[in-house]
Amino acid sequence: MDAESEEQFRDFVRARFQPLRTLAYVTCGDWQAAEDAVSGALSRLYLKWDKVASPDAYARKAVIRAAIGEKRRPWRREHTVGEAFPDVATRDSSGDVDERLRMRDALRQVPPRQRAALVLRFLEGLSLEETAEVLGCAPGTVKSQTSRGLDTLRAVLQAEITEKGADDVVSHRGRA
């Protein structure tokens, strides 16, 4: 790789590392695995830098595949260190932080391919065809994965609302 191409690659990494890391995190739910996915994708992109027509599309596709693959690796531990410590949610006066945490937790319960379809379509704003290209499948598969993912997400959020309503009824009875 010549010096000019190397500088272009460095500029690309500086500009896209954080968005790619966020994409990977939303897909796999683990910051360390997200960084591993992005690092691996960028190292593969580096080797093909002069041959790739669309570096952004290549990187996005590689990151999604790596983030999904991280959960399938046999060497991955069953529990991460962070699971030993409970997440303590505090109320934000604006509610934005709580809503993001609630959605993130709900999204973690969606299967990886469905989650990837949802993230690419609604967070990244990709079209049906672009999402199909990134996931390496047909547009019809993207439609079904997105539909099933939304159904799962709705069911998880509805169960949370139902559970919260039941907790409110119990707490009101306890006051009487």
Order of alpha helices (4+ residues) and beta strands (2+ residues): alpha-alpha-alpha-alpha-alpha-alpha-alpha
